[in-house]
């Protein structure tokens, strides 16, 4: 399960164990960290998740800032609570790519309510994160 963790929402995507095509899940509106982890733990249990892939928001030059530290804390607590391994992946520009893909597919971002639009972008960013991970894993296996 891929997570695009933000301050207001968590974009979610899932792929099957046979490395199927990633599918976006509705973005999770953030509560407290404890509430979010409880929800994710339940979702992971229901969907038999074996790995959390968490997008790490790096600066354009590759350094980590305040948000990356927050995401690492979130991921560490998620792993401790669920026992499911957490792997971090660079998420630079996934939101930009998500918006571009949505426009290319004909989805009207302008017509959506602001909150719904941002949730859709977060969801697509999680899908992109998972696609990149699966593509890299496939390349390593070859």
Long-range contacts (C-beta under 8 A, 24 or more apart in sequence): 1-40, 1-43, 1-44, 1-47, 1-49, 1-51, 1-52, 1-53, 2-52, 2-53, 2-54, 2-55, 2-126, 2-127, 2-129, 2-130, 2-133, 3-40, 3-52, 3-53, 3-54, 3-55, 3-126, 4-55, 4-91, 4-94, 4-95, 4-122, 4-123, 4-125, 4-126, 4-129, 5-54, 5-55, 5-70, 5-71, 5-74, 5-75, 6-30, 6-122, 7-67, 7-70, 8-118, 9-118, 9-119, 9-122, 10-36, 10-40, 10-122, 11-119, 11-121, 11-122, 11-123, 11-124, 11-125, 11-126, 12-43, 12-123, 12-126, 13-123, 13-126, 13-127, 13-129, 13-130, 14-47, 14-49, 14-130, 15-130, 15-134, 17-48, 17-50, 19-134, 19-137, 19-138, 22-126, 22-127, 22-130, 22-131, 22-134, 23-127, 24-123, 24-124, 24-126, 24-127, 25-123, 25-126, 26-119, 26-123, 27-118, 27-119, 27-120, 27-122, 27-123, 29-119, 33-73, 33-74, 33-77, 36-74, 37-74, 37-77, 37-78, 37-81, 37-82, 38-81, 40-78, 40-82, 41-78, 41-81, 41-82, 44-82, 44-84, 49-84, 50-84, 50-85, 51-84, 51-85, 51-86, 51-87, 52-78, 52-79, 52-82, 52-84, 52-85, 52-86, 52-87, 53-87, 53-89, 53-129, 53-130, 53-133, 54-78, 54-86, 54-87, 54-88, 54-89, 55-88, 55-89, 55-90, 55-91, 55-94, 55-125, 55-126, 55-129, 56-88, 56-89, 56-90, 56-91, 57-91, 57-92, 58-90, 58-91, 58-92, 60-92, 87-133, 89-129, 89-132, 89-133, 91-125, 91-129, 94-125, 94-128, 94-129, 95-121, 95-122, 95-125, 97-125, 97-128, 98-122, 98-124, 98-125, 98-127, 98-128, 99-124, 101-128
